[in-house]
Amino acid sequence: MIRRHVVVNGLVQGVGYRYLARKHAVRLAVTGWVRNLPDGSVEAEVQGADAAVHEMLRRLEAGPPGARVTGLVVTELDPRDDEGFRIIR
């Protein structure tokens, strides 16, 4: 079990990014959350099996149609008790 904090930069707000992230998280069985930041980036924490988290990071880097991801800043975190994947507003 691993957990990662992610900041996604680029054109990632107003394009359905958070909703697609939640859809991917459910399919990959990862937990955590995603939210928009005031600077136009998106922040998330993702936790799950090593392979699932790495796949989620790959999908976050791709983003939805209409997004232009310019980069991810990924930080390792300690796993913690977590259930589901939610969008924080």
Secondary structure, DSSP 8 states (H G I E B T S, - for coil): -EEEEEEEEEE-SSSSHHHHHHHHHHHHT-EEEEEE-TTS-EEEEEEE-HHHHHHHHHHHHH-STT-EEEEEEEEEE------SEEEE-
